[in-house]
Amino acid sequence: MNATETIFALALASNDQQQHNFTFAYEQLAGLGEVEFSSIYKIPCRDGIGADYWNSACLLKSRLNFDEVNATLKQLEQQSGRIRPSHQITLDIDVIAWGKTLQTMQFNPKKLPLALDVKIPLFDLWQHPDLDHDQKMKYPVITM
C-alpha cells in the first residue's frame, strides 16, 4: 500500500430501490480507490418502521483524507435521492473506521456503539473484536 493511502471501513444501507442504489454506490466507490465489498445482507429496520434494509460494508483504500471521503459519501447519498428524515432510505453510507492498516484503525466516535447491521457485514472483511456478534443469527444474503 502507498504510504499516502488510508483504509476506510464503510457501512452501506438502503431500503428503497436497493439494487439500483447499491449498483450506483459500488460503481462510485470503486472510482475512489481500491475496494473490497462484503456480502449484502437483508436485515430488518432497526426501529421496526420501514422496509427491510440491504446492508453491506466496504474497505476502501484511497488517497483521499477523511473529510474528502465523508463529503463524497454525503454527495452520493444526495445523488441517490436521499431525503432526511425519512424511513425510506435510498442510500446511507457511513465511515465507521479509518487508518493506515487494519491493525491501526480508529473507530468513528459518532458511529458508536456499532449497530448489528454494521457489525455483520463489516466482520466479513475485518475480524476486529468490536465487530464480533452472535453468529447464530442468520440473515438472508442478497446476490446482485
Residue pairs with C-beta under 8 A, 6 or more apart in sequence:
1 7
1 61
1 100
1 101
2 63
4 63
5 33
5 61
5 62
5 63
5 100
6 61
6 62
6 63
6 64
6 65
6 66
6 98
6 99
6 100
7 59
7 60
7 61
7 98
7 99
7 100
7 101
7 102
7 105
8 58
8 59
8 60
8 61
8 62
8 66
8 69
8 95
8 97
8 98
9 57
9 58
9 59
9 95
9 96
9 97
9 98
9 105
9 122
9 125
9 126
10 29
10 57
10 58
10 59
10 60
10 73
10 93
10 94
10 95
10 96
11 55
11 56
11 57
11 92
11 93
11 94
11 96
11 111
11 117
11 118
11 121
11 122
12 22
12 25
12 54
12 55
12 56
12 57
12 58
12 91
12 92
12 93
12 121
13 53
13 54
13 55
13 89
13 91
13 92
13 93
13 117
14 21
14 22
14 25
14 53
14 54
14 80
14 89
14 90
14 91
14 92
15 45
15 50
15 51
15 52
15 53
15 54
15 87
15 88
15 89
16 51
16 88
16 89
16 90
17 90
18 53
18 54
18 142
19 144
21 80
21 90
21 91
22 40
22 54
22 56
22 144
23 144
24 76
24 79
24 80
24 91
25 76
25 80
25 91
25 93
26 35
26 37
28 76
29 35
29 58
29 60
29 93
32 60
32 62
32 64
32 69
32 72
33 60
33 61
33 62
33 63
33 64
34 60
34 61
34 62
35 58
35 59
35 60
35 61
36 58
36 59
36 125
37 56
37 57
37 58
37 125
38 56
38 57
38 58
38 121
38 122
38 124
38 125
39 56
39 121
39 124
39 141
39 142
40 54
40 55
40 56
40 121
40 141
40 142
40 143
40 144
41 54
41 55
41 56
41 117
41 120
41 121
41 139
41 140
41 141
41 142
42 52
42 53
42 54
42 55
42 139
42 140
42 141
42 142
43 52
43 53
43 55
43 116
43 117
43 120
43 139
44 52
44 53
45 51
45 52
45 53
45 87
46 115
46 117
49 87
50 87
50 88
50 89
51 88
53 89
53 117
54 142
55 117
55 118
55 120
55 121
56 121
57 96
57 118
57 121
57 122
57 124
57 125
58 125
59 102
59 125
59 126
60 69
62 69
64 72
66 95
66 98
69 95
69 98
70 95
73 93
73 94
73 95
76 91
76 93
77 90
77 91
77 92
77 93
80 90
80 91
81 90
82 89
82 90
82 91
82 92
83 90
94 108
94 111
94 118
95 108
95 111
96 107
96 108
96 111
96 114
96 118
96 122
97 105
97 106
97 107
97 108
98 105
98 106
98 108
99 105
99 106
102 126
102 128
105 126
105 128
107 114
107 130
111 118
114 122
114 130
114 131
116 133
116 137
119 131
119 132
119 133
120 133
120 139
122 131
123 131
123 132
123 133
